[in-house]
Amino acid sequence: MSGIFSRNPTNRLNLITGKVLPMRLPLEPYKIKMVEPIQLLPREERERLLREAGFNVFKIPAAAVFIDLLTDSGTPAMSEHQWAALLQGDEAYAQSRSFFRFQETVRSITGFPHVIPTHQGRAAEHILFTVLVKSGDVVPNNIHFDTTRANVEYLGATALDCVIDDAYDPYREHPFKGNMDVAKLQQAIRTYGRERIPLVMLTITNNSGGGQPVSMENIRQVSRICREYRIPLFFDAARFAENSYFIQQREAGYQNKSIPQIVREMFSYVDGCTMSAKKDALVNIGGFLALRDEGLAQRIKELLVLKEGFPTYGGLSGRDMEAMATGLQEVLQESYLKHRVEQVAYLGGLLQERGLPVLKPFGGHAIYLDARAMVPHIPQSQFPGQAIVVALYREGGIRAVEIGSLMFARRTDSGNWEFPRMELVRLAIPRRVYTVSHLAFVAETLETIRRRSSRLKGFRIRYEPEFLRHFTVELEELA
């Protein structure tokens, strides 16, 4: 590898707008107080682990991973204030003071009166959909992520993606590629009828589409349609703060508004949200449902008692709720969000400089590689994104995740494959965890892989489950 600091530091991309400007490193608004050792295992050991895992990096022990970009979910470094909050956790089974602090924090941020804790985001999705969705229903979204889609389909309903067409062009420069196409939404309502659409969701930011934000104007338009047809509108709010920062930076009329003001306006247009607190609440476990409708909240709480726990703990300890409350306050700090977005864009700029095909513009939590452009010789039926994921671990001990055919392709009744429109590899950056030198190593590793990309091989499935295939699938490498 040539070494990151040997390159000319000029002609970098602006970390927010994508315009070419002189180099600027993302400056951390924190200092390091505690460290965790990591090690790069020998290549032969990495090769052995890949084979034992059936070439599924989810099954590789974390201790054997050098830089872990598998997900930004549950992987942040908590702050000193969050660690201090843990010691204040009230572990009473019912009505703990930690719940009331957590509840008040969520209410103050979102404006929703009813706050229901769950152990993580997919639990919130499962409970909401179990109460509202039945077999034969249709749930529109900009693009459903994996657990959201699986929870809808598990109930016999259809998860319908209604994102704008620009979202499917990896190189199209659009400031809000996460926007829902309102014409597609209206067509869905006319086609299926209001009675078959129990709710509409907007995923902010839009993970499956490259971590792309949704504009305030689009949220307003979707809200107007949903209210016209009396259809509840919910956010998948896992990255609501990152979405609000993009609105502040990119949408006219919001440059002089604070992040809390933008967040409050976003939530004013919807009826509720599911939240994986493992993302923008900066914690390692936790989630919640928040909503306006008291009757719906009561139905959800009744199911919560059966599935998650008492309504004032929902599968969480008091210390977890204390950490969530503190994290939800910290994530609204502009200095944090500025660094978060700039760090992600910095990695994107390094990769683009090296000729890697990256999705544009850069999103809020991850950089996405266009796998089909990088390995055009591998057909979708042989999972080109997974070939890159495997190569990343082989070459540099780096763990990433495929967001393409392995995650989303499905077999039709005739036995043929139905493939997604994009084949992506996501490099998700954990919050407050890695430094510039880690990102430089990732960029150099991918440059090496790009130079040898014609040698990469595809895969076939040896074992797969019925739902969420990518978590537990086992593969064989093709000759």
Secondary structure, 3 states (H helix, E strand, C coil): CCCHHHCCCCCEECCCCCCEECCCCCCCCCCCCCCCCCCCCCHHHHHHHHHHCCCCHHHCCHHHCCEECCCCCCCCCCCHHHHHHHCCCCCCCCCCHHHHHHHHHHHHHHCCCEEEEECCHHHHHHHHHHHHCCCCCEEEECCCCHHHHHHHHHCCCEEEECECHHHHCCCCCCCCCCCECHHHHHHHHHHHCHHHCCCEEEECCEHHHCCECCCHHHHHHHHHHHHHCCCCEEEECCCHHHHHHHHHHHCCCCCCCCHHHHHHHHHHCCCEEEEECCCCCCCCCCEEEEECCHHHHHHHHHHHHHHCCCCCCCCCCHHHHHHHHHHHHHCCCHHHHHHHHHHHHHHHHHHHHCCCCECCCCCCCEEEEEHHHHCCCCCHHHCHHHHHHHHHHHHHCEECEEECHHHHCEECCCCCEECCCCCEEEEECCCCCCCHHHHHHHHHHHHHHHHCHHHCCCEEEEECCCCCHHHHCEEEECC
